[in-house]
Amino acid sequence: MVYHIPVLLDEVLNGLQVRPGGVYVDCTVGEGGHSTAIMESCGPTGKLLGLDLDGQALGTAIQSLETYGCSNILVNDNFGNLVEIASKKGFDAVDGILFDLGLSSLQLEGEGKGFSFNLEEPLDMRFDSSQDLTAAHVVNEYSDKELIDVIRKYGEEPRARNITRAIVANRPIENSLALAQIVKRAATRKWSRTHPATRTFQAIRIEVNGELQNIECALHQTIPILKPGGRLVVISYHSLEDRIVKGFLRQESRESENFRLINKKIISPSQEEVKANFRSRSARMRVAERI
């Protein structure tokens, strides 16, 4: 069963300038929504390398893309190893690279790893189940100062101190629903469409998976494998991610002259897309071309 609805699908295909026989890398293949559309657009002579650290999501992508056979290669690995993987798989010169940095519906609702604050699940939040650090360790073992720093830095949560105090007072916290309820009481935020625990869960997930460090590392690795004229498309979902992407593209377009910006302003989902897929509401897409 495929849960994920690919965000900004037409905009991604246009941004990548997908063409028959093209060679592409999807660094966050997930369940294969964007990758399937790319393969359909570039035809039987096209090639795609798909990466994802989440083995369960990648298993779904394998089923989605199996009709394309040897035209695609899917790898369960961190996109922070992009150059090494691309070299091993023969993708040294590609026409386009995509990063969709959001969580899929499968991860939020179907994996049982505690990503959702609406479900009673173990505090895990690891994309890679083989790594040691879990959300349970962050929530129950980090010092007050460490936890405040994580929630403030990675969640941009103004009530980080109150939330941390409540978490520490209720240790040990066993599951994601219990954590969400504690945070909700401590946040004392007026009603909005965003759950009061959203920023805290985001912060813990980023800490567990080292997300921001991996994004910055991977972006720099796009330069040696993109052909001149090749496109880089990045979809981010919160200001921390977008700040990294914007800073990278500004540096590489203005000072290093490795990229040319295609869109000066961010590309956002249409009102129709947000109505059809509410989780797309915060998506912001940037496109650049390798010089």
C-alpha positions as a LaTeX table, in Angstrom:
\begin{tabular}{lrrr}
\hline
Residue & $x$ (\AA) & $y$ (\AA) & $z$ (\AA) \\
\hline
Met1 & 0.00 & 0.00 & 0.00 \\
Val2 & 1.35 & 3.43 & $-0.96$ \\
Tyr3 & 0.57 & 6.19 & 1.55 \\
His4 & 2.55 & 9.08 & 0.17 \\
Ile5 & 1.24 & 11.75 & $-2.17$ \\
Pro6 & 4.24 & 13.38 & $-3.89$ \\
Val7 & 4.38 & 17.11 & $-3.25$ \\
Leu8 & 4.70 & 19.67 & $-6.07$ \\
Leu9 & 4.90 & 16.83 & $-8.59$ \\
Asp10 & 4.46 & 18.86 & $-11.79$ \\
Glu11 & 6.76 & 21.56 & $-10.47$ \\
Val12 & 9.43 & 18.97 & $-9.68$ \\
Leu13 & 9.30 & 17.50 & $-13.20$ \\
Asn14 & 9.47 & 20.97 & $-14.71$ \\
Gly15 & 12.25 & 22.03 & $-12.37$ \\
Leu16 & 14.34 & 18.98 & $-13.21$ \\
Gln17 & 13.53 & 19.38 & $-16.92$ \\
Val18 & 13.00 & 15.63 & $-17.12$ \\
Arg19 & 13.63 & 14.41 & $-20.65$ \\
Pro20 & 13.68 & 11.04 & $-22.43$ \\
Gly21 & 16.89 & 9.15 & $-21.75$ \\
Gly22 & 17.84 & 11.40 & $-18.83$ \\
Val23 & 19.81 & 10.30 & $-15.78$ \\
Tyr24 & 18.47 & 11.36 & $-12.38$ \\
Val25 & 19.05 & 10.92 & $-8.66$ \\
Asp26 & 16.24 & 11.02 & $-6.11$ \\
Cys27 & 18.04 & 11.46 & $-2.79$ \\
Thr28 & 14.85 & 10.93 & $-0.78$ \\
Val29 & 13.03 & 8.30 & $-2.79$ \\
Gly30 & 10.62 & 7.40 & 0.04 \\
Glu31 & 7.79 & 5.32 & $-1.36$ \\
Gly32 & 8.73 & 6.27 & $-4.92$ \\
Gly33 & 6.13 & 8.89 & $-5.83$ \\
His34 & 8.48 & 11.40 & $-7.44$ \\
Ser35 & 10.76 & 8.65 & $-8.76$ \\
Thr36 & 7.90 & 6.89 & $-10.54$ \\
Ala37 & 6.88 & 10.12 & $-12.26$ \\
Ile38 & 10.49 & 10.79 & $-13.26$ \\
Met39 & 10.84 & 7.32 & $-14.78$ \\
Glu40 & 7.54 & 7.68 & $-16.63$ \\
Ser41 & 8.74 & 10.98 & $-18.09$ \\
Cys42 & 12.23 & 9.90 & $-19.11$ \\
Gly43 & 11.10 & 6.62 & $-20.67$ \\
Pro44 & 12.79 & 3.23 & $-21.04$ \\
Thr45 & 16.20 & 4.70 & $-21.85$ \\
Gly46 & 16.26 & 6.82 & $-18.70$ \\
Lys47 & 18.07 & 5.90 & $-15.51$ \\
Leu48 & 17.35 & 6.68 & $-11.89$ \\
Leu49 & 19.31 & 6.24 & $-8.68$ \\
Gly50 & 17.09 & 6.37 & $-5.59$ \\
Leu51 & 18.41 & 6.72 & $-2.04$ \\
Asp52 & 16.61 & 6.45 & 1.26 \\
Leu53 & 17.76 & 5.79 & 4.80 \\
Asp54 & 14.35 & 4.38 & 5.71 \\
Gly55 & 14.37 & 0.72 & 4.71 \\
Gln56 & 10.62 & 0.26 & 5.14 \\
Ala57 & 9.78 & 3.15 & 2.82 \\
Leu58 & 12.34 & 1.92 & 0.32 \\
Gly59 & 10.68 & $-1.49$ & 0.28 \\
Thr60 & 7.48 & 0.18 & $-0.90$ \\
Ala61 & 9.43 & 2.11 & $-3.55$ \\
Ile62 & 10.91 & $-1.11$ & $-4.90$ \\
Gln63 & 7.38 & $-2.40$ & $-5.54$ \\
Ser64 & 6.30 & 0.91 & $-7.12$ \\
Leu65 & 9.28 & 0.98 & $-9.46$ \\
Glu66 & 9.64 & $-2.72$ & $-10.27$ \\
Thr67 & 8.06 & $-2.32$ & $-13.72$ \\
Tyr68 & 11.07 & $-0.21$ & $-14.74$ \\
Gly69 & 13.49 & $-3.08$ & $-14.02$ \\
Cys70 & 17.17 & $-2.32$ & $-14.42$ \\
Ser71 & 16.44 & 1.30 & $-15.38$ \\
Asn72 & 16.53 & 2.20 & $-11.68$ \\
Ile73 & 18.82 & 1.40 & $-8.77$ \\
Leu74 & 17.53 & 1.81 & $-5.21$ \\
Val75 & 19.93 & 2.02 & $-2.28$ \\
Asn76 & 19.20 & 1.95 & 1.45 \\
Asp77 & 21.73 & 4.55 & 2.57 \\
Asn78 & 22.21 & 8.09 & 3.82 \\
Phe79 & 22.24 & 10.83 & 1.17 \\
Gly80 & 25.21 & 12.24 & 3.07 \\
Asn81 & 27.14 & 9.52 & 1.17 \\
Leu82 & 25.86 & 10.74 & $-2.20$ \\
Val83 & 29.15 & 10.97 & $-4.12$ \\
Glu84 & 30.40 & 7.60 & $-2.92$ \\
Ile85 & 27.13 & 5.84 & $-3.80$ \\
Ala86 & 26.78 & 7.59 & $-7.17$ \\
Ser87 & 30.34 & 6.63 & $-8.10$ \\
Lys88 & 29.80 & 2.98 & $-7.18$ \\
Lys89 & 26.56 & 2.79 & $-9.15$ \\
Gly90 & 27.81 & 4.57 & $-12.27$ \\
Phe91 & 25.97 & 7.86 & $-11.78$ \\
Asp92 & 29.01 & 10.12 & $-12.06$ \\
Ala93 & 27.34 & 12.61 & $-14.43$ \\
Val94 & 23.61 & 13.16 & $-13.99$ \\
Asp95 & 20.95 & 15.44 & $-15.46$ \\
Gly96 & 19.08 & 16.16 & $-12.26$ \\
Ile97 & 19.07 & 15.65 & $-8.49$ \\
Leu98 & 16.01 & 15.86 & $-6.23$ \\
Phe99 & 15.73 & 16.25 & $-2.47$ \\
Asp100 & 12.25 & 16.11 & $-0.91$ \\
Leu101 & 13.06 & 16.62 & 2.76 \\
Gly102 & 9.60 & 15.94 & 4.22 \\
Leu103 & 8.30 & 12.95 & 6.14 \\
Ser104 & 5.94 & 10.67 & 4.25 \\
Ser105 & 2.52 & 9.61 & 5.52 \\
Leu106 & 3.92 & 6.10 & 5.91 \\
Gln107 & 6.53 & 7.38 & 8.35 \\
Leu108 & 3.97 & 9.44 & 10.25 \\
Glu109 & 1.24 & 6.84 & 10.40 \\
Gly110 & 2.49 & 3.44 & 9.34 \\
Glu111 & 5.92 & 2.71 & 10.79 \\
Gly112 & 5.26 & 2.70 & 14.52 \\
Lys113 & 8.40 & 4.72 & 15.31 \\
Gly114 & 6.81 & 7.55 & 17.26 \\
Phe115 & 6.92 & 10.25 & 14.57 \\
Ser116 & 3.24 & 11.04 & 15.13 \\
Phe117 & 1.98 & 12.82 & 18.23 \\
Asn118 & $-1.48$ & 11.33 & 17.66 \\
Leu119 & $-0.50$ & 7.68 & 18.11 \\
Glu120 & 0.78 & 5.68 & 21.08 \\
Glu121 & 4.07 & 4.38 & 19.70 \\
Pro122 & 7.60 & 3.72 & 21.02 \\
Leu123 & 9.88 & 6.77 & 21.16 \\
Asp124 & 12.17 & 5.75 & 18.34 \\
Met125 & 12.17 & 8.31 & 15.46 \\
Arg126 & 15.17 & 6.72 & 13.73 \\
Phe127 & 15.16 & 6.61 & 9.94 \\
Asp128 & 17.97 & 4.05 & 10.19 \\
Ser129 & 16.99 & 1.40 & 12.74 \\
Ser130 & 20.60 & 0.24 & 13.07 \\
Gln131 & 21.81 & 3.48 & 14.67 \\
Asp132 & 22.10 & 3.75 & 18.45 \\
Leu133 & 20.55 & 7.12 & 19.29 \\
Thr134 & 16.76 & 7.06 & 19.72 \\
Ala135 & 14.12 & 9.59 & 20.71 \\
Ala136 & 13.68 & 7.70 & 24.00 \\
His137 & 17.30 & 8.44 & 24.88 \\
Val138 & 16.96 & 12.13 & 23.99 \\
Val139 & 13.71 & 12.50 & 25.95 \\
Asn140 & 14.69 & 10.49 & 29.02 \\
Glu141 & 18.47 & 10.79 & 29.27 \\
Tyr142 & 19.51 & 14.22 & 28.00 \\
Ser143 & 20.30 & 16.81 & 30.67 \\
Asp144 & 18.00 & 19.79 & 31.11 \\
Lys145 & 20.44 & 22.04 & 29.25 \\
Glu146 & 20.92 & 19.58 & 26.38 \\
Leu147 & 17.18 & 19.14 & 25.93 \\
Ile148 & 16.46 & 22.87 & 26.05 \\
Asp149 & 19.16 & 23.44 & 23.44 \\
Val150 & 17.73 & 20.75 & 21.12 \\
Ile151 & 14.13 & 22.00 & 21.36 \\
Arg152 & 15.13 & 25.64 & 21.00 \\
Lys153 & 17.66 & 25.12 & 18.18 \\
Tyr154 & 15.93 & 22.50 & 16.07 \\
Gly155 & 12.31 & 23.30 & 16.91 \\
Glu156 & 12.64 & 27.08 & 17.17 \\
Glu157 & 10.30 & 26.64 & 20.13 \\
Pro158 & 10.00 & 29.76 & 22.34 \\
Arg159 & 8.65 & 27.66 & 25.22 \\
Ala160 & 11.59 & 25.25 & 25.19 \\
Arg161 & 12.38 & 25.81 & 28.88 \\
Asn162 & 8.81 & 25.14 & 30.05 \\
Ile163 & 8.53 & 22.08 & 27.84 \\
Thr164 & 11.86 & 20.69 & 29.05 \\
Arg165 & 10.86 & 21.22 & 32.67 \\
Ala166 & 7.65 & 19.26 & 32.09 \\
Ile167 & 9.44 & 16.45 & 30.25 \\
Val168 & 12.03 & 16.04 & 33.01 \\
Ala169 & 9.33 & 16.07 & 35.71 \\
Asn170 & 7.44 & 13.24 & 33.97 \\
Arg171 & 10.34 & 10.92 & 33.20 \\
Pro172 & 10.42 & 8.15 & 32.20 \\
Ile173 & 8.18 & 8.85 & 29.20 \\
Glu174 & 7.34 & 5.63 & 27.40 \\
Asn175 & 5.59 & 6.58 & 24.17 \\
Ser176 & 4.91 & 9.33 & 21.65 \\
Leu177 & 1.33 & 10.01 & 22.74 \\
Ala178 & 2.38 & 10.54 & 26.36 \\
Leu179 & 5.14 & 12.90 & 25.22 \\
Ala180 & 2.73 & 14.87 & 23.03 \\
Gln181 & 0.27 & 15.30 & 25.89 \\
Ile182 & 3.01 & 16.52 & 28.25 \\
Val183 & 4.28 & 19.00 & 25.67 \\
Lys184 & 0.76 & 20.21 & 24.88 \\
Arg185 & 0.11 & 21.03 & 28.54 \\
Ala186 & 3.48 & 22.75 & 28.92 \\
Ala187 & 3.34 & 24.75 & 25.69 \\
Thr188 & 0.16 & 26.60 & 26.72 \\
Arg189 & $-0.15$ & 27.79 & 23.15 \\
Lys190 & $-3.41$ & 29.25 & 21.93 \\
Trp191 & $-5.37$ & 27.12 & 19.49 \\
Ser192 & $-4.03$ & 26.83 & 15.98 \\
Arg193 & $-4.16$ & 24.30 & 13.18 \\
Thr194 & $-0.69$ & 23.14 & 14.18 \\
His195 & $-0.42$ & 20.76 & 17.12 \\
Pro196 & 1.47 & 22.31 & 20.09 \\
Ala197 & 3.93 & 19.40 & 20.06 \\
Thr198 & 4.90 & 19.86 & 16.39 \\
Arg199 & 8.06 & 21.86 & 17.04 \\
Thr200 & 9.25 & 19.63 & 19.86 \\
Phe201 & 8.76 & 16.45 & 17.85 \\
Gln202 & 10.54 & 18.06 & 14.90 \\
Ala203 & 13.46 & 19.02 & 17.13 \\
Ile204 & 13.85 & 15.55 & 18.63 \\
Arg205 & 13.62 & 13.89 & 15.19 \\
Ile206 & 16.28 & 16.22 & 13.76 \\
Glu207 & 18.56 & 15.52 & 16.71 \\
Val208 & 18.12 & 11.75 & 16.46 \\
Asn209 & 18.87 & 11.61 & 12.73 \\
Gly210 & 21.42 & 14.41 & 12.39 \\
Glu211 & 19.24 & 15.79 & 9.61 \\
Leu212 & 20.62 & 19.29 & 9.16 \\
Gln213 & 24.24 & 18.15 & 9.07 \\
Asn214 & 23.35 & 15.51 & 6.46 \\
Ile215 & 21.49 & 18.04 & 4.29 \\
Glu216 & 24.41 & 20.46 & 4.23 \\
Cys217 & 26.88 & 17.67 & 3.51 \\
Ala218 & 24.76 & 16.23 & 0.69 \\
Leu219 & 24.11 & 19.56 & $-1.02$ \\
His220 & 27.84 & 20.13 & $-1.48$ \\
Gln221 & 28.13 & 16.65 & $-3.00$ \\
Thr222 & 25.72 & 17.53 & $-5.81$ \\
Ile223 & 28.31 & 19.76 & $-7.47$ \\
Pro224 & 30.74 & 17.09 & $-8.75$ \\
Ile225 & 28.08 & 14.75 & $-10.14$ \\
Leu226 & 25.70 & 17.19 & $-11.86$ \\
Lys227 & 26.41 & 17.78 & $-15.53$ \\
Pro228 & 26.65 & 21.36 & $-16.78$ \\
Gly229 & 23.04 & 22.31 & $-17.37$ \\
Gly230 & 21.87 & 19.71 & $-14.86$ \\
Arg231 & 19.21 & 20.76 & $-12.36$ \\
Leu232 & 19.08 & 20.62 & $-8.57$ \\
Val233 & 15.60 & 20.67 & $-7.00$ \\
Val234 & 15.12 & 20.84 & $-3.22$ \\
Ile235 & 11.82 & 20.80 & $-1.33$ \\
Ser236 & 12.08 & 21.83 & 2.31 \\
Tyr237 & 9.36 & 22.07 & 4.95 \\
His238 & 10.63 & 24.32 & 7.71 \\
Ser239 & 12.85 & 27.36 & 8.04 \\
Leu240 & 15.89 & 25.46 & 9.34 \\
Glu241 & 16.07 & 23.30 & 6.22 \\
Asp242 & 15.27 & 26.13 & 3.86 \\
Arg243 & 17.89 & 28.37 & 5.47 \\
Ile244 & 20.56 & 25.76 & 4.71 \\
Val245 & 19.37 & 25.33 & 1.12 \\
Lys246 & 19.12 & 29.07 & 0.51 \\
Gly247 & 22.56 & 29.70 & 2.01 \\
Phe248 & 24.14 & 26.93 & $-0.07$ \\
Leu249 & 22.62 & 28.18 & $-3.32$ \\
Arg250 & 23.52 & 31.78 & $-2.57$ \\
Gln251 & 27.13 & 30.82 & $-1.92$ \\
Glu252 & 27.40 & 28.56 & $-4.96$ \\
Ser253 & 25.68 & 30.98 & $-7.33$ \\
Arg254 & 27.18 & 34.30 & $-6.25$ \\
Glu255 & 30.68 & 33.44 & $-5.05$ \\
Ser256 & 31.67 & 30.01 & $-6.36$ \\
Glu257 & 29.59 & 30.31 & $-9.56$ \\
Asn258 & 28.72 & 26.62 & $-9.59$ \\
Phe259 & 24.98 & 27.20 & $-9.91$ \\
Arg260 & 22.53 & 29.57 & $-11.54$ \\
Leu261 & 19.27 & 30.19 & $-9.66$ \\
Ile262 & 16.20 & 29.29 & $-11.72$ \\
Asn263 & 13.59 & 30.70 & $-9.34$ \\
Lys264 & 14.38 & 33.83 & $-7.36$ \\
Lys265 & 11.40 & 33.20 & $-5.09$ \\
Ile266 & 10.39 & 29.93 & $-3.47$ \\
Ile267 & 7.83 & 27.75 & $-5.28$ \\
Ser268 & 4.89 & 26.82 & $-3.07$ \\
Pro269 & 1.94 & 24.44 & $-3.52$ \\
Ser270 & $-1.24$ & 25.79 & $-5.05$ \\
Gln271 & $-4.37$ & 26.18 & $-2.94$ \\
Glu272 & $-5.81$ & 23.18 & $-4.77$ \\
Glu273 & $-2.85$ & 21.00 & $-3.82$ \\
Val274 & $-3.01$ & 22.06 & $-0.18$ \\
Lys275 & $-6.72$ & 21.20 & $-0.10$ \\
Ala276 & $-5.99$ & 17.78 & $-1.56$ \\
Asn277 & $-2.92$ & 17.16 & 0.62 \\
Phe278 & $-2.81$ & 19.33 & 3.74 \\
Arg279 & 0.70 & 18.14 & 4.61 \\
Ser280 & 2.02 & 19.94 & 1.53 \\
Arg281 & 1.10 & 23.35 & 3.01 \\
Ser282 & 4.59 & 24.19 & 4.30 \\
Ala283 & 6.53 & 22.93 & 1.26 \\
Arg284 & 8.95 & 25.39 & $-0.34$ \\
Met285 & 10.87 & 24.44 & $-3.45$ \\
Arg286 & 14.08 & 25.91 & $-4.86$ \\
Val287 & 15.61 & 25.13 & $-8.25$ \\
Ala288 & 19.13 & 25.77 & $-9.53$ \\
Glu289 & 21.09 & 24.82 & $-12.63$ \\
Arg290 & 24.68 & 23.61 & $-12.67$ \\
Ile291 & 26.92 & 25.94 & $-14.65$ \\
\hline
\end{tabular}
